[in-house]
Amino acid sequence: MTKLLLTPTEAADLLGVSRSTVYELLNSGDIESVHIGRARRIPSAALLAFVNRLRGLDDAQAA
């Protein structure tokens, strides 16, 4: 089963960027995140949506 929520480190690995870059994207609102207690997690769907926006695709084209 694929993970639904990723740590910033896991998201950085998947995107091929640094963890600092992921935090910058989270703070700017480019990538959505959720809090579970004090932990910040990134929905895997939010990463896909971010990449699709970078590619200039909307939800219908990405499907």
CHARMM-style PDB file with segment names, atoms N, HN, CA, C and O in Angstrom:
ATOM      1  N   MET     1       0.834  -1.178   0.000  1.00  0.00      PROA
ATOM      2  CA  MET     1       0.000   0.000   0.000  1.00  0.00      PROA
ATOM      3  C   MET     1       0.884   1.248   0.000  1.00  0.00      PROA
ATOM      4  O   MET     1       1.860   1.322   0.747  1.00  0.00      PROA
ATOM      5  N   THR     2       0.547   2.204  -0.820  1.00  0.00      PROA
ATOM      6  HN  THR     2      -0.246   2.144  -1.426  1.00  0.00      PROA
ATOM      7  CA  THR     2       1.279   3.456  -0.902  1.00  0.00      PROA
ATOM      8  C   THR     2       0.931   4.333   0.291  1.00  0.00      PROA
ATOM      9  O   THR     2      -0.215   4.369   0.738  1.00  0.00      PROA
ATOM     10  N   LYS     3       1.935   5.039   0.803  1.00  0.00      PROA
ATOM     11  HN  LYS     3       2.867   5.010   0.440  1.00  0.00      PROA
ATOM     12  CA  LYS     3       1.709   5.944   1.925  1.00  0.00      PROA
ATOM     13  C   LYS     3       0.817   7.102   1.501  1.00  0.00      PROA
ATOM     14  O   LYS     3       0.978   7.653   0.412  1.00  0.00      PROA
ATOM     15  N   LEU     4      -0.115   7.465   2.357  1.00  0.00      PROA
ATOM     16  HN  LEU     4      -0.247   7.017   3.242  1.00  0.00      PROA
ATOM     17  CA  LEU     4      -0.977   8.609   2.090  1.00  0.00      PROA
ATOM     18  C   LEU     4      -0.333   9.906   2.542  1.00  0.00      PROA
ATOM     19  O   LEU     4      -0.535  10.952   1.925  1.00  0.00      PROA
ATOM     20  N   LEU     5       0.447   9.843   3.627  1.00  0.00      PROA
ATOM     21  HN  LEU     5       0.611   8.994   4.129  1.00  0.00      PROA
ATOM     22  CA  LEU     5       1.102  11.020   4.177  1.00  0.00      PROA
ATOM     23  C   LEU     5       2.604  10.785   4.240  1.00  0.00      PROA
ATOM     24  O   LEU     5       3.065   9.715   4.639  1.00  0.00      PROA
ATOM     25  N   LEU     6       3.358  11.803   3.839  1.00  0.00      PROA
ATOM     26  HN  LEU     6       2.984  12.672   3.515  1.00  0.00      PROA
ATOM     27  CA  LEU     6       4.812  11.699   3.796  1.00  0.00      PROA
ATOM     28  C   LEU     6       5.442  12.722   4.736  1.00  0.00      PROA
ATOM     29  O   LEU     6       4.880  13.790   4.977  1.00  0.00      PROA
ATOM     30  N   THR     7       6.600  12.383   5.254  1.00  0.00      PROA
ATOM     31  HN  THR     7       7.056  11.515   5.058  1.00  0.00      PROA
ATOM     32  CA  THR     7       7.370  13.360   6.008  1.00  0.00      PROA
ATOM     33  C   THR     7       8.020  14.320   5.010  1.00  0.00      PROA
ATOM     34  O   THR     7       8.141  13.986   3.831  1.00  0.00      PROA
ATOM     35  N   PRO     8       8.435  15.491   5.454  1.00  0.00      PROA
ATOM     36  CA  PRO     8       9.142  16.389   4.540  1.00  0.00      PROA
ATOM     37  C   PRO     8      10.397  15.754   3.934  1.00  0.00      PROA
ATOM     38  O   PRO     8      10.728  16.023   2.780  1.00  0.00      PROA
ATOM     39  N   THR     9      11.085  14.928   4.692  1.00  0.00      PROA
ATOM     40  HN  THR     9      10.816  14.710   5.630  1.00  0.00      PROA
ATOM     41  CA  THR     9      12.269  14.244   4.165  1.00  0.00      PROA
ATOM     42  C   THR     9      11.895  13.278   3.045  1.00  0.00      PROA
ATOM     43  O   THR     9      12.568  13.225   2.016  1.00  0.00      PROA
ATOM     44  N   GLU    10      10.820  12.515   3.246  1.00  0.00      PROA
ATOM     45  HN  GLU    10      10.273  12.559   4.083  1.00  0.00      PROA
ATOM     46  CA  GLU    10      10.361  11.586   2.208  1.00  0.00      PROA
ATOM     47  C   GLU    10       9.914  12.351   0.964  1.00  0.00      PROA
ATOM     48  O   GLU    10      10.193  11.931  -0.159  1.00  0.00      PROA
ATOM     49  N   ALA    11       9.222  13.470   1.162  1.00  0.00      PROA
ATOM     50  HN  ALA    11       8.996  13.811   2.075  1.00  0.00      PROA
ATOM     51  CA  ALA    11       8.773  14.283   0.030  1.00  0.00      PROA
ATOM     52  C   ALA    11       9.976  14.840  -0.735  1.00  0.00      PROA
ATOM     53  O   ALA    11       9.976  14.871  -1.966  1.00  0.00      PROA
ATOM     54  N   ALA    12      10.987  15.275  -0.007  1.00  0.00      PROA
ATOM     55  HN  ALA    12      10.987  15.250   0.993  1.00  0.00      PROA
ATOM     56  CA  ALA    12      12.197  15.793  -0.641  1.00  0.00      PROA
ATOM     57  C   ALA    12      12.857  14.719  -1.496  1.00  0.00      PROA
ATOM     58  O   ALA    12      13.285  14.987  -2.619  1.00  0.00      PROA
ATOM     59  N   ASP    13      12.937  13.509  -0.968  1.00  0.00      PROA
ATOM     60  HN  ASP    13      12.589  13.291  -0.056  1.00  0.00      PROA
ATOM     61  CA  ASP    13      13.531  12.403  -1.730  1.00  0.00      PROA
ATOM     62  C   ASP    13      12.748  12.137  -3.013  1.00  0.00      PROA
ATOM     63  O   ASP    13      13.340  11.930  -4.073  1.00  0.00      PROA
ATOM     64  N   LEU    14      11.417  12.143  -2.917  1.00  0.00      PROA
ATOM     65  HN  LEU    14      10.937  12.312  -2.056  1.00  0.00      PROA
ATOM     66  CA  LEU    14      10.596  11.874  -4.095  1.00  0.00      PROA
ATOM     67  C   LEU    14      10.712  12.978  -5.141  1.00  0.00      PROA
ATOM     68  O   LEU    14      10.716  12.707  -6.342  1.00  0.00      PROA
ATOM     69  N   LEU    15      10.806  14.228  -4.679  1.00  0.00      PROA
ATOM     70  HN  LEU    15      10.803  14.449  -3.704  1.00  0.00      PROA
ATOM     71  CA  LEU    15      10.913  15.350  -5.615  1.00  0.00      PROA
ATOM     72  C   LEU    15      12.333  15.564  -6.122  1.00  0.00      PROA
ATOM     73  O   LEU    15      12.540  16.237  -7.131  1.00  0.00      PROA
ATOM     74  N   GLY    16      13.310  14.993  -5.425  1.00  0.00      PROA
ATOM     75  HN  GLY    16      13.142  14.445  -4.605  1.00  0.00      PROA
ATOM     76  CA  GLY    16      14.702  15.178  -5.817  1.00  0.00      PROA
ATOM     77  C   GLY    16      15.241  16.542  -5.439  1.00  0.00      PROA
ATOM     78  O   GLY    16      16.096  17.098  -6.128  1.00  0.00      PROA
ATOM     79  N   VAL    17      14.734  17.078  -4.337  1.00  0.00      PROA
ATOM     80  HN  VAL    17      14.039  16.626  -3.777  1.00  0.00      PROA
ATOM     81  CA  VAL    17      15.193  18.371  -3.834  1.00  0.00      PROA
ATOM     82  C   VAL    17      15.609  18.208  -2.378  1.00  0.00      PROA
ATOM     83  O   VAL    17      15.443  17.138  -1.793  1.00  0.00      PROA
ATOM     84  N   SER    18      16.150  19.272  -1.801  1.00  0.00      PROA
ATOM     85  HN  SER    18      16.285  20.141  -2.276  1.00  0.00      PROA
ATOM     86  CA  SER    18      16.563  19.202  -0.403  1.00  0.00      PROA
ATOM     87  C   SER    18      15.363  19.356   0.518  1.00  0.00      PROA
ATOM     88  O   SER    18      14.304  19.841   0.119  1.00  0.00      PROA
ATOM     89  N   ARG    19      15.555  18.936   1.748  1.00  0.00      PROA
ATOM     90  HN  ARG    19      16.415  18.542   2.073  1.00  0.00      PROA
ATOM     91  CA  ARG    19      14.510  19.083   2.763  1.00  0.00      PROA
ATOM     92  C   ARG    19      14.213  20.559   2.998  1.00  0.00      PROA
ATOM     93  O   ARG    19      13.064  20.931   3.238  1.00  0.00      PROA
ATOM     94  N   SER    20      15.239  21.400   2.930  1.00  0.00      PROA
ATOM     95  HN  SER    20      16.172  21.099   2.735  1.00  0.00      PROA
ATOM     96  CA  SER    20      15.053  22.851   3.092  1.00  0.00      PROA
ATOM     97  C   SER    20      14.134  23.400   2.010  1.00  0.00      PROA
ATOM     98  O   SER    20      13.285  24.249   2.283  1.00  0.00      PROA
ATOM     99  N   THR    21      14.300  22.921   0.794  1.00  0.00      PROA
ATOM    100  HN  THR    21      14.990  22.231   0.572  1.00  0.00      PROA
ATOM    101  CA  THR    21      13.449  23.368  -0.309  1.00  0.00      PROA
ATOM    102  C   THR    21      12.001  22.974  -0.059  1.00  0.00      PROA
ATOM    103  O   THR    21      11.087  23.755  -0.325  1.00  0.00      PROA
ATOM    104  N   VAL    22      11.792  21.775   0.447  1.00  0.00      PROA
ATOM    105  HN  VAL    22      12.534  21.141   0.662  1.00  0.00      PROA
ATOM    106  CA  VAL    22      10.429  21.337   0.752  1.00  0.00      PROA
ATOM    107  C   VAL    22       9.814  22.256   1.804  1.00  0.00      PROA
ATOM    108  O   VAL    22       8.659  22.656   1.665  1.00  0.00      PROA
ATOM    109  N   TYR    23      10.560  22.597   2.847  1.00  0.00      PROA
ATOM    110  HN  TYR    23      11.499  22.272   2.960  1.00  0.00      PROA
ATOM    111  CA  TYR    23      10.032  23.501   3.866  1.00  0.00      PROA
ATOM    112  C   TYR    23       9.732  24.880   3.279  1.00  0.00      PROA
ATOM    113  O   TYR    23       8.749  25.509   3.673  1.00  0.00      PROA
ATOM    114  N   GLU    24      10.547  25.360   2.356  1.00  0.00      PROA
ATOM    115  HN  GLU    24      11.345  24.849   2.036  1.00  0.00      PROA
ATOM    116  CA  GLU    24      10.267  26.637   1.690  1.00  0.00      PROA
ATOM    117  C   GLU    24       8.964  26.555   0.899  1.00  0.00      PROA
ATOM    118  O   GLU    24       8.153  27.480   0.928  1.00  0.00      PROA
ATOM    119  N   LEU    25       8.769  25.438   0.192  1.00  0.00      PROA
ATOM    120  HN  LEU    25       9.428  24.686   0.169  1.00  0.00      PROA
ATOM    121  CA  LEU    25       7.536  25.249  -0.578  1.00  0.00      PROA
ATOM    122  C   LEU    25       6.324  25.134   0.341  1.00  0.00      PROA
ATOM    123  O   LEU    25       5.246  25.622   0.005  1.00  0.00      PROA
ATOM    124  N   LEU    26       6.489  24.500   1.488  1.00  0.00      PROA
ATOM    125  HN  LEU    26       7.365  24.103   1.761  1.00  0.00      PROA
ATOM    126  CA  LEU    26       5.399  24.394   2.456  1.00  0.00      PROA
ATOM    127  C   LEU    26       5.057  25.768   3.025  1.00  0.00      PROA
ATOM    128  O   LEU    26       3.884  26.128   3.117  1.00  0.00      PROA
ATOM    129  N   ASN    27       6.071  26.531   3.403  1.00  0.00      PROA
ATOM    130  HN  ASN    27       7.024  26.239   3.328  1.00  0.00      PROA
ATOM    131  CA  ASN    27       5.849  27.849   3.997  1.00  0.00      PROA
ATOM    132  C   ASN    27       5.239  28.839   3.016  1.00  0.00      PROA
ATOM    133  O   ASN    27       4.489  29.729   3.417  1.00  0.00      PROA
ATOM    134  N   SER    28       5.554  28.691   1.729  1.00  0.00      PROA
ATOM    135  HN  SER    28       6.164  27.969   1.402  1.00  0.00      PROA
ATOM    136  CA  SER    28       4.995  29.589   0.715  1.00  0.00      PROA
ATOM    137  C   SER    28       3.593  29.165   0.287  1.00  0.00      PROA
ATOM    138  O   SER    28       2.903  29.914  -0.404  1.00  0.00      PROA
ATOM    139  N   GLY    29       3.167  27.960   0.696  1.00  0.00      PROA
ATOM    140  HN  GLY    29       3.729  27.351   1.257  1.00  0.00      PROA
ATOM    141  CA  GLY    29       1.843  27.467   0.330  1.00  0.00      PROA
ATOM    142  C   GLY    29       1.809  26.745  -1.001  1.00  0.00      PROA
ATOM    143  O   GLY    29       0.734  26.382  -1.479  1.00  0.00      PROA
ATOM    144  N   ASP    30       2.972  26.529  -1.611  1.00  0.00      PROA
ATOM    145  HN  ASP    30       3.845  26.824  -1.223  1.00  0.00      PROA
ATOM    146  CA  ASP    30       3.014  25.819  -2.895  1.00  0.00      PROA
ATOM    147  C   ASP    30       2.670  24.339  -2.737  1.00  0.00      PROA
ATOM    148  O   ASP    30       2.126  23.717  -3.649  1.00  0.00      PROA
ATOM    149  N   ILE    31       2.992  23.788  -1.575  1.00  0.00      PROA
ATOM    150  HN  ILE    31       3.434  24.293  -0.834  1.00  0.00      PROA
ATOM    151  CA  ILE    31       2.644  22.396  -1.275  1.00  0.00      PROA
ATOM    152  C   ILE    31       1.806  22.401  -0.003  1.00  0.00      PROA
ATOM    153  O   ILE    31       2.168  23.024   0.995  1.00  0.00      PROA
ATOM    154  N   GLU    32       0.697  21.707  -0.057  1.00  0.00      PROA
ATOM    155  HN  GLU    32       0.403  21.201  -0.868  1.00  0.00      PROA
ATOM    156  CA  GLU    32      -0.225  21.595   1.079  1.00  0.00      PROA
ATOM    157  C   GLU    32       0.339  20.615   2.109  1.00  0.00      PROA
ATOM    158  O   GLU    32       1.007  19.642   1.759  1.00  0.00      PROA
ATOM    159  N   SER    33       0.062  20.886   3.368  1.00  0.00      PROA
ATOM    160  HN  SER    33      -0.480  21.676   3.652  1.00  0.00      PROA
ATOM    161  CA  SER    33       0.460  19.947   4.415  1.00  0.00      PROA
ATOM    162  C   SER    33      -0.618  19.902   5.487  1.00  0.00      PROA
ATOM    163  O   SER    33      -1.493  20.765   5.551  1.00  0.00      PROA
ATOM    164  N   VAL    34      -0.536  18.888   6.317  1.00  0.00      PROA
ATOM    165  HN  VAL    34       0.175  18.187   6.266  1.00  0.00      PROA
ATOM    166  CA  VAL    34      -1.441  18.744   7.454  1.00  0.00      PROA
ATOM    167  C   VAL    34      -0.599  18.534   8.708  1.00  0.00      PROA
ATOM    168  O   VAL    34       0.542  18.077   8.643  1.00  0.00      PROA
ATOM    169  N   HSD    35      -1.184  18.876   9.836  1.00  0.00      PROA
ATOM    170  HN  HSD    35      -2.111  19.248   9.888  1.00  0.00      PROA
ATOM    171  CA  HSD    35      -0.516  18.651  11.113  1.00  0.00      PROA
ATOM    172  C   HSD    35      -1.235  17.531  11.845  1.00  0.00      PROA
ATOM    173  O   HSD    35      -2.463  17.504  11.929  1.00  0.00      PROA
ATOM    174  N   ILE    36      -0.447  16.615  12.369  1.00  0.00      PROA
ATOM    175  HN  ILE    36       0.550  16.637  12.301  1.00  0.00      PROA
ATOM    176  CA  ILE    36      -0.956  15.566  13.247  1.00  0.00      PROA
ATOM    177  C   ILE    36      -0.175  15.740  14.534  1.00  0.00      PROA
ATOM    178  O   ILE    36       0.976  15.319  14.647  1.00  0.00      PROA
ATOM    179  N   GLY    37      -0.827  16.370  15.502  1.00  0.00      PROA
ATOM    180  HN  GLY    37      -1.762  16.712  15.410  1.00  0.00      PROA
ATOM    181  CA  GLY    37      -0.093  16.757  16.697  1.00  0.00      PROA
ATOM    182  C   GLY    37       0.929  17.809  16.305  1.00  0.00      PROA
ATOM    183  O   GLY    37       0.579  18.822  15.701  1.00  0.00      PROA
ATOM    184  N   ARG    38       2.182  17.576  16.644  1.00  0.00      PROA
ATOM    185  HN  ARG    38       2.466  16.753  17.135  1.00  0.00      PROA
ATOM    186  CA  ARG    38       3.260  18.500  16.267  1.00  0.00      PROA
ATOM    187  C   ARG    38       3.905  18.126  14.942  1.00  0.00      PROA
ATOM    188  O   ARG    38       4.707  18.888  14.402  1.00  0.00      PROA
ATOM    189  N   ALA    39       3.559  16.957  14.416  1.00  0.00      PROA
ATOM    190  HN  ALA    39       2.908  16.338  14.855  1.00  0.00      PROA
ATOM    191  CA  ALA    39       4.177  16.461  13.183  1.00  0.00      PROA
ATOM    192  C   ALA    39       3.513  17.086  11.955  1.00  0.00      PROA
ATOM    193  O   ALA    39       2.289  17.197  11.886  1.00  0.00      PROA
ATOM    194  N   ARG    40       4.324  17.484  11.007  1.00  0.00      PROA
ATOM    195  HN  ARG    40       5.318  17.394  11.063  1.00  0.00      PROA
ATOM    196  CA  ARG    40       3.840  18.019   9.737  1.00  0.00      PROA
ATOM    197  C   ARG    40       3.973  16.928   8.690  1.00  0.00      PROA
ATOM    198  O   ARG    40       5.047  16.352   8.514  1.00  0.00      PROA
ATOM    199  N   ARG    41       2.880  16.645   7.996  1.00  0.00      PROA
ATOM    200  HN  ARG    41       2.007  17.112   8.138  1.00  0.00      PROA
ATOM    201  CA  ARG    41       2.878  15.611   6.968  1.00  0.00      PROA
ATOM    202  C   ARG    41       2.326  16.177   5.671  1.00  0.00      PROA
ATOM    203  O   ARG    41       1.512  17.100   5.666  1.00  0.00      PROA
ATOM    204  N   ILE    42       2.791  15.602   4.578  1.00  0.00      PROA
ATOM    205  HN  ILE    42       3.453  14.852   4.582  1.00  0.00      PROA
ATOM    206  CA  ILE    42       2.404  16.059   3.244  1.00  0.00      PROA
ATOM    207  C   ILE    42       1.607  14.946   2.573  1.00  0.00      PROA
ATOM    208  O   ILE    42       2.121  13.844   2.382  1.00  0.00      PROA
ATOM    209  N   PRO    43       0.347  15.228   2.210  1.00  0.00      PROA
ATOM    210  CA  PRO    43      -0.424  14.215   1.480  1.00  0.00      PROA
ATOM    211  C   PRO    43       0.234  13.918   0.136  1.00  0.00      PROA
ATOM    212  O   PRO    43       0.687  14.830  -0.557  1.00  0.00      PROA
ATOM    213  N   SER    44       0.283  12.650  -0.225  1.00  0.00      PROA
ATOM    214  HN  SER    44      -0.085  11.910   0.337  1.00  0.00      PROA
ATOM    215  CA  SER    44       0.910  12.286  -1.500  1.00  0.00      PROA
ATOM    216  C   SER    44       0.188  12.964  -2.661  1.00  0.00      PROA
ATOM    217  O   SER    44       0.818  13.307  -3.662  1.00  0.00      PROA
ATOM    218  N   ALA    45      -1.117  13.161  -2.540  1.00  0.00      PROA
ATOM    219  HN  ALA    45      -1.628  12.882  -1.727  1.00  0.00      PROA
ATOM    220  CA  ALA    45      -1.876  13.845  -3.590  1.00  0.00      PROA
ATOM    221  C   ALA    45      -1.427  15.297  -3.745  1.00  0.00      PROA
ATOM    222  O   ALA    45      -1.485  15.849  -4.844  1.00  0.00      PROA
ATOM    223  N   ALA    46      -0.978  15.919  -2.649  1.00  0.00      PROA
ATOM    224  HN  ALA    46      -0.930  15.471  -1.757  1.00  0.00      PROA
ATOM    225  CA  ALA    46      -0.501  17.300  -2.714  1.00  0.00      PROA
ATOM    226  C   ALA    46       0.793  17.390  -3.522  1.00  0.00      PROA
ATOM    227  O   ALA    46       1.017  18.370  -4.233  1.00  0.00      PROA
ATOM    228  N   LEU    47       1.641  16.369  -3.413  1.00  0.00      PROA
ATOM    229  HN  LEU    47       1.458  15.573  -2.836  1.00  0.00      PROA
ATOM    230  CA  LEU    47       2.870  16.352  -4.218  1.00  0.00      PROA
ATOM    231  C   LEU    47       2.543  16.209  -5.701  1.00  0.00      PROA
ATOM    232  O   LEU    47       3.132  16.888  -6.543  1.00  0.00      PROA
ATOM    233  N   LEU    48       1.605  15.327  -6.013  1.00  0.00      PROA
ATOM    234  HN  LEU    48       1.127  14.775  -5.329  1.00  0.00      PROA
ATOM    235  CA  LEU    48       1.205  15.152  -7.417  1.00  0.00      PROA
ATOM    236  C   LEU    48       0.593  16.429  -7.964  1.00  0.00      PROA
ATOM    237  O   LEU    48       0.876  16.811  -9.099  1.00  0.00      PROA
ATOM    238  N   ALA    49      -0.239  17.093  -7.177  1.00  0.00      PROA
ATOM    239  HN  ALA    49      -0.468  16.783  -6.255  1.00  0.00      PROA
ATOM    240  CA  ALA    49      -0.863  18.342  -7.613  1.00  0.00      PROA
ATOM    241  C   ALA    49       0.201  19.415  -7.857  1.00  0.00      PROA
ATOM    242  O   ALA    49       0.104  20.170  -8.824  1.00  0.00      PROA
ATOM    243  N   PHE    50       1.212  19.488  -6.992  1.00  0.00      PROA
ATOM    244  HN  PHE    50       1.290  18.874  -6.206  1.00  0.00      PROA
ATOM    245  CA  PHE    50       2.295  20.450  -7.151  1.00  0.00      PROA
ATOM    246  C   PHE    50       3.054  20.204  -8.455  1.00  0.00      PROA
ATOM    247  O   PHE    50       3.312  21.140  -9.212  1.00  0.00      PROA
ATOM    248  N   VAL    51       3.404  18.963  -8.713  1.00  0.00      PROA
ATOM    249  HN  VAL    51       3.194  18.202  -8.098  1.00  0.00      PROA
ATOM    250  CA  VAL    51       4.140  18.629  -9.940  1.00  0.00      PROA
ATOM    251  C   VAL    51       3.280  18.929 -11.168  1.00  0.00      PROA
ATOM    252  O   VAL    51       3.786  19.439 -12.168  1.00  0.00      PROA
ATOM    253  N   ASN    52       1.998  18.619 -11.100  1.00  0.00      PROA
ATOM    254  HN  ASN    52       1.587  18.205 -10.288  1.00  0.00      PROA
ATOM    255  CA  ASN    52       1.110  18.908 -12.234  1.00  0.00      PROA
ATOM    256  C   ASN    52       1.009  20.408 -12.490  1.00  0.00      PROA
ATOM    257  O   ASN    52       0.955  20.836 -13.643  1.00  0.00      PROA
ATOM    258  N   ARG    53       0.984  21.215 -11.424  1.00  0.00      PROA
ATOM    259  HN  ARG    53       1.028  20.868 -10.487  1.00  0.00      PROA
ATOM    260  CA  ARG    53       0.967  22.672 -11.602  1.00  0.00      PROA
ATOM    261  C   ARG    53       2.257  23.144 -12.267  1.00  0.00      PROA
ATOM    262  O   ARG    53       2.229  24.025 -13.127  1.00  0.00      PROA
ATOM    263  N   LEU    54       3.380  22.561 -11.873  1.00  0.00      PROA
ATOM    264  HN  LEU    54       3.403  21.846 -11.175  1.00  0.00      PROA
ATOM    265  CA  LEU    54       4.650  22.922 -12.504  1.00  0.00      PROA
ATOM    266  C   LEU    54       4.646  22.583 -13.993  1.00  0.00      PROA
ATOM    267  O   LEU    54       5.228  23.303 -14.806  1.00  0.00      PROA
ATOM    268  N   ARG    55       3.995  21.500 -14.333  1.00  0.00      PROA
ATOM    269  HN  ARG    55       3.522  20.916 -13.674  1.00  0.00      PROA
ATOM    270  CA  ARG    55       3.924  21.063 -15.731  1.00  0.00      PROA
ATOM    271  C   ARG    55       2.858  21.820 -16.517  1.00  0.00      PROA
ATOM    272  O   ARG    55       2.773  21.684 -17.737  1.00  0.00      PROA
ATOM    273  N   GLY    56       2.041  22.620 -15.819  1.00  0.00      PROA
ATOM    274  HN  GLY    56       2.110  22.731 -14.828  1.00  0.00      PROA
ATOM    275  CA  GLY    56       1.003  23.379 -16.488  1.00  0.00      PROA
ATOM    276  C   GLY    56      -0.229  22.567 -16.777  1.00  0.00      PROA
ATOM    277  O   GLY    56      -1.000  22.905 -17.676  1.00  0.00      PROA
ATOM    278  N   LEU    57      -0.432  21.495 -16.027  1.00  0.00      PROA
ATOM    279  HN  LEU    57       0.194  21.221 -15.296  1.00  0.00      PROA
ATOM    280  CA  LEU    57      -1.594  20.641 -16.226  1.00  0.00      PROA
ATOM    281  C   LEU    57      -2.649  20.951 -15.177  1.00  0.00      PROA
ATOM    282  O   LEU    57      -2.326  21.250 -14.027  1.00  0.00      PROA
ATOM    283  N   ASP    58      -3.925  20.878 -15.584  1.00  0.00      PROA
ATOM    284  HN  ASP    58      -4.187  20.636 -16.518  1.00  0.00      PROA
ATOM    285  CA  ASP    58      -4.987  20.982 -14.588  1.00  0.00      PROA
ATOM    286  C   ASP    58      -5.400  19.568 -14.187  1.00  0.00      PROA
ATOM    287  O   ASP    58      -4.863  18.590 -14.708  1.00  0.00      PROA
ATOM    288  N   ASP    59      -6.342  19.462 -13.274  1.00  0.00      PROA
ATOM    289  HN  ASP    59      -6.778  20.257 -12.851  1.00  0.00      PROA
ATOM    290  CA  ASP    59      -6.741  18.155 -12.752  1.00  0.00      PROA
ATOM    291  C   ASP    59      -7.280  17.232 -13.848  1.00  0.00      PROA
ATOM    292  O   ASP    59      -7.023  16.029 -13.822  1.00  0.00      PROA
ATOM    293  N   ALA    60      -8.022  17.782 -14.806  1.00  0.00      PROA
ATOM    294  HN  ALA    60      -8.232  18.759 -14.828  1.00  0.00      PROA
ATOM    295  CA  ALA    60      -8.598  16.949 -15.872  1.00  0.00      PROA
ATOM    296  C   ALA    60      -7.491  16.390 -16.781  1.00  0.00      PROA
ATOM    297  O   ALA    60      -7.558  15.233 -17.195  1.00  0.00      PROA
ATOM    298  N   GLN    61      -6.494  17.195 -17.085  1.00  0.00      PROA
ATOM    299  HN  GLN    61      -6.440  18.135 -16.749  1.00  0.00      PROA
ATOM    300  CA  GLN    61      -5.410  16.727 -17.955  1.00  0.00      PROA
ATOM    301  C   GLN    61      -4.519  15.717 -17.254  1.00  0.00      PROA
ATOM    302  O   GLN    61      -3.969  14.823 -17.896  1.00  0.00      PROA
ATOM    303  N   ALA    62      -4.371  15.852 -15.937  1.00  0.00      PROA
ATOM    304  HN  ALA    62      -4.818  16.578 -15.415  1.00  0.00      PROA
ATOM    305  CA  ALA    62      -3.484  14.971 -15.191  1.00  0.00      PROA
ATOM    306  C   ALA    62      -4.088  13.590 -15.030  1.00  0.00      PROA
ATOM    307  O   ALA    62      -3.348  12.622 -14.851  1.00  0.00      PROA
ATOM    308  N   ALA    63      -5.388  13.466 -15.087  1.00  0.00      PROA
ATOM    309  HN  ALA    63      -5.988  14.252 -15.232  1.00  0.00      PROA
ATOM    310  CA  ALA    63      -6.058  12.175 -14.863  1.00  0.00      PROA
ATOM    311  C   ALA    63      -5.974  11.274 -16.021  1.00  0.00      PROA
ATOM    312  OT1 ALA    63      -6.491  10.158 -15.975  1.00  0.00      PROA
TER     313      ALA     63
END
